[in-house]
Amino acid sequence: MSALSEHVLEEIRELPAKYPQHRSAVMPALDLAQEELGYLTPEAMSEVASALQLDPGYIEGVATFYTLFHLGPIGKHRFYMCTNLSCTLRGANEMVDHLKGAIGVREAEQVSKDGLFSYEEVECLGACEYAPVARLDRRYQVDLTPQKIDALVAERRNPKPEAPHPAAKEEEWLSREGPSAGLSSRSGSRPPTCTSSTSTNPSAATRPRARCSRR
């Protein structure tokens, strides 16, 4: 039985055409595999190698070199806690200790009993002015405090239902009221359109600086 789904394997086979060098597809391929399984198993790495027609030893070498790839189970939400000098001077070690208590683990790489959380200490996230800093779910969390950590954990343990996207609301409204109603009320009742960033730049990812405008 294949470790990776046929859909993911097909995506991996298509990757080399997007890069000038065949081996440039290895990291995005491993990322796809890890996204599906949660971590990279030997079987998954072997299937990646076969899909890319590369030596399995090379694939394993890439996977073991970069810390963003995991070879064992991790939590669904993983905290990358910076403990470099700037963050340490601003209380990073205390934040790590608080996080361990909040998610119920004793050491790095241990997964919480509910399978939701794990953490690791990292050297630098390049956001020293916002210390102490962590990266969680591909977003920076800055100026950490015990209260912020508790809130981040609570939000993921008890997620709120996602609100419908404004476009979906408009489609429902137009189908119910008709296109003329939508056009006549667009400027007055349509939700503002905001531009936001999923960049790892902390000021863009975590601070309320989105630019909003009404159409």
GIBEL-V162923 format. One line per field, one symbol per residue. ss: DSSP state (H for helix, E for strand, L for the rest). psi: psi as a letter, one per 30 degrees, with the letter a starting at -180 (. if undefined). burial: b if it has 24 or more other C-alpha atoms within 12 Angstrom, else e. A space follows every 50 residues. Layout:
BEGIN
ss = ???
psi = ???
burial = ???
END
This chain:
BEGIN
ss = LLLLLHHHHHHHHHHHHHLLLHHHHHHHHHHHHHHHHLLLLHHHHHHHHH HHLLLHHHHHHHHHHLLLLLLLLLLLEEEEEELLHHHHHLLHHHHHHHHH HHHLLLLLLLLLLLLLEEEEEELLLLLHHHLLLEEELLEEELLLLHHHHH HHHHHHHLLLLLLLLHHHHHHHHHHHHLHHHHHHHHHHHLLLEEELLLLL LHHHHLLLLLEEELL
psi = kkekleeeeeeeffeefflfkefffeeeeeeeeeeeffljleeeeeeeee efhlkeeeeeeeefekffkkglkllejkkjjkgleeeefggeeeeeeeee eefhlfllfkklefgfklllklekgghefgkkklkkhgkkjlhkleeeee eeeeefeikkkkkkkeeeeeeeeefefleeeeefgefefkkkkkklkglg jefeffkigkkklk.
burial = eeebeeebbebbbebeeeeeeebebbbbbbbbbbeebbbbbbebbbbbbb bbebeeeebbebbeeeebbbbebbbbbbbbbbbbeebbeebbbebbbbbb ebbbbeebebbbeeebbbbbbbebbbbbebbbbbbbbebbbbbbbbeebe ebbeeeeeeeeeeeeeeeeeeeeeeeeeeeeeeeeeeeebeeeeeeeeeb bbeebbeeeeeeeee
END
